[in-house]
Every structure is written in C-alpha cells, then in structure tokens.
C-alpha cells in the first residue's frame, strides 16, 4: 500500500476513493496489532509459562481501548471485495500487483490474503480463547476472567458483524432496486430503505391450472400443444422476501426481473401440503416429475391470491415456510430438540453461508442442534456467540460424549451470564 505506483496522488492507477475502498484504515489495525504483540511479548519475558488469566487481561485491555479500529475495516469489506474485483480487470493494476506478489518478502502470498488478515484475526482470537477453555481445567476465578475476555471480543465481533451486515444489506438492496422492474399498470414500490432487509430469495416452481385442450385438434399439432401446456402448468417464479414485503417476479434476463405481484409480509400465510392431500391441490394432468415438496402460499389482500409451489428438497421447503411464517408448525419428518437436551456437533470443515438464514461455521465450532431434516441439513445455535441458522450436517461430527456435551452447555451458560453482567455494567 506504500508503493508509489498505487498510492495517490502520485498513482495513475488508483484514485483516492479506490485507495480508500481497497485499504480502508488498515494502517490503524497494523498499529494496534503491533501494540498487542509487544504487550504479550512482555508477559512472555516475565515468565515463559504463560498464565491464561494474565494473557486474557492483556487481550481485554487492548481490545477495549484500541480494537474499535476493526469496526470500519470490516464494515468496508463489501466495498473492498467489489473494488478488488473491478481493479483486477485493469491490466496496469494487475501488472503492478503481480510484481509485488512475486517479491521474496511476501512469501508468495496474494494481495487478497493480506487484505483478509484483519478479518481473520478478529474472528480467530475468540476461537483461540474458547479453545483454551475447552482444552484445560482451570480454577473458577480464572475461568470467569477468561469468559470476561471472550465476551469482550465477542461483543466487538458482534458489532463488526452487525455493521458489515447493514452495509452489505444496503448494497444488496441497491442491486435489487436496479434489477426489479414493476409493470406499468402497477404501483412501484421503493426497494431501498434503512429499515428493510432481505430475508430470503430464490426460485420456486408454481403449479397452476390451465384451460383444457380443444376436443378437435389435428394429430400433428397435438404433441406440440401438450408440451406447451405442461410447461405452462410448471412455471418458474422468483421470490424476494423482505422483513416487511414479499415480491413475486418472473425472470426477464440474467439481470432483470419483472414483478407480477407484491404484498405486505403480514398478509402472508403458508403451510405444507401433505403427500396424502396432493391430488386435492394439483390441477388435473399435472406431471408428478416436477411436483415435489409442495406447499401452499396464500396472500390475504383484496384479491386473496393462492400459489401452489414446489421445492427441490425437504429442507428448502422447510426454510421457505419458516421464512414466510416463523411460527409455523414443524414438518412430521423433521426432528426437533429442546435446547437443554439437544445433540451437539463440532465443525470439522469450514461452512460458508450463502443465504441469510444459514449459519457460517469455522473449523472446531461447536453447535447445539435444534432441528434435523432428512436431506442432511441441521438448524442450530453456535455456542460461542448464540447465533442460529442452517448448515450442512456433512461439515460436522456429532459429539457423543455426554460429559463433554454437559461441559459445553455449562460453558454456554457462563457466557450468557457474563454477557448480562457486561451489558448491565456498560449501562451503569
């Protein structure tokens, strides 16, 4: 970032705004990181046998005083990623970066690796602290001190995540605002709002009734018309569910959707269509090949619209219904557990969330499993911060040891109590 070919005003490659989006306040983060390492080095020089309580006191003190610099950096992450992608398309920028990456002092690392280091560090410190709690037996007073340190970092990380989520949500709303087109005959609804957030989006297959075929029809046309009719019965619709609004659209091209219907979220009702009652809902002659995992969506407005929708999997149907109606009843085929007596799993590989209702996992994360579906998805609560969401069971292994599960539950209880104490202390 100090290279004269990249640093404004001397650079012809990056503008001042490009430079800000790409590097943000990383200099402040480097300064804080060096300060922390210096303090930890002093602790190590005093005794090579590190005291967990002393280390956590140092971490907590530095975090409370200086780690606020991480908030703007993580908030800028969405702009940083997009700006880097744009700049990689410029040959001049790519040439400069390639020369820098080939330098021996960077050990073959890419620019992207350096840019994500601050984000990795702020997320890994709580994981390391939590690993200490899991791996060794400590006195109660030391455990409380470590929990206090862990809670400090977790509160900071929550603030970073919330700011980043708000910025990412605003960016997403702006993109959707440019992609969604309303019919000329309907009222346009403004998409971008500070209070609006996207809950879920995706394609579902709508199954709808059609007009019967004419009795008299030339045989040469019959097959063509039948194929068209079947396509009309199974129609792809794209749903955009916000915290206050539902938009139903049809895809015009890769970057454009035409909104055909919309409603306030409070007017929506959804329920699973039981396999035994499928024929009561499906239009006559509908092929069974595209009609799996059905549910009925009802919009209770002036026209009282009804949609029979098909999903690709049981889990997809479950999550859509949960998104439409959070208090809806559970599917008979899923397993539901109480939090005080639920299975626990540990992540053995990283799981990246792609939907708002999914739970990202780092390796070694421990999760209380609240629901299981037959197609390999679990809904759970991550113990280290209490966040809930769906994840693939294949990325985890179940913790069979009852003593270890009980220890994890006690640890979660301690974190909750520490959080309450921390919040009460902050208010006073």
C-alpha positions, 0 to 999 in steps of 0.5 A: 500500500506504500508503493508509489505506483498505487498510492495517490496522488502520485498513482495513475492507477488508483484514485483516492476513493479506490485507495480508500475502498481497497485499504480502508484504515488498515494502517490503524489495525497494523498499529494496534496489532503491533501494540498487542504483540509487544504487550504479550511479548512482555508477559512472555519475558516475565515468565515463559509459562504463560498464565491464561488469566494474565494473557486474557487481561492483556487481550481485554485491555487492548481490545477495549481501548484500541480494537474499535479500529476493526469496526470500519475495516470490516464494515468496508469489506463489501466495498473492498471485495467489489473494488478488488474485483473491478481493479483486477480487470485493469491490466496496469493494476494487475501488472503492478500487483503481480510484481509485488506478489512475486517479491521474496518478502511476501512469501508468495502470498496474494494481495487478497490474503493480506487484505483478509488478515484483519478479518481473520484475526478478529474472528480467530482470537475468540476461537483461540480463547474458547479453545483454551477453555475447552482444552484445560481445567482451570480454577473458577476465578480464572475461568470467569476472567477468561469468559470476561475476555471472550465476551469482550471480543465477542461483543466487538465481533458482534458489532463488526458483524452487525455493521458489515451486515447493514452495509452489505444489506444496503448494497444488496438492496441497491442491486435489487432496486436496479434489477426489479422492474414493476409493470406499468399498470402497477404501483412501484414500490421503493426497494431501498430503505434503512429499515428493510432487509432481505430475508430470503430469495430464490426460485420456486416452481408454481403449479397452476391450472390451465384451460383444457385442450380443444376436443378437435385438434389435428394429430400433428399439432397435438404433441406440440400443444401438450408440451406447451401446456405442461410447461405452462402448468410448471412455471418458474417464479422468483421470490424476494422476501423482505422483513416487511414485503414479499415480491413475486417476479418472473425472470426477464434476463440474467439481470432483470426481473419483472414483478407480477405481484407484491404484498405486505409480509403480514398478509402472508400465510403458508403451510405444507401440503401433505403427500396424502392431500396432493391430488386435492391441490394439483390441477388435473394432468399435472406431471408428478416429475416436477411436483415435489415438496409442495406447499401452499402460499396464500396472500390475504389482500383484496384479491386473496391470491393462492400459489401452489409451489414446489421445492427441490428438497425437504429442507428448502421447503422447510426454510421457505415456510419458516421464512414466510411464517416463523411460527409455523408448525414443524414438518412430521419428518423433521426432528426437533430438540429442546435446547437443554437436551439437544445433540451437539456437533463440532465443525470439522470443515469450514461452512460458508453461508450463502443465504441469510438464514444459514449459519457460517461455521469455522473449523472446531465450532461447536453447535447445539442442534435444534432441528434435523431434516432428512436431506442432511441439513441441521438448524442450530445455535453456535455456542460461542456467540448464540447465533442460529441458522442452517448448515450442512450436517456433512461439515460436522461430527456429532459429539457423543460424549455426554460429559463433554456435551454437559461441559459445553452447555455449562460453558454456554451458560457462563457466557450468557451470564457474563454477557448480562453482567457486561451489558448491565455494567456498560449501562451503569 
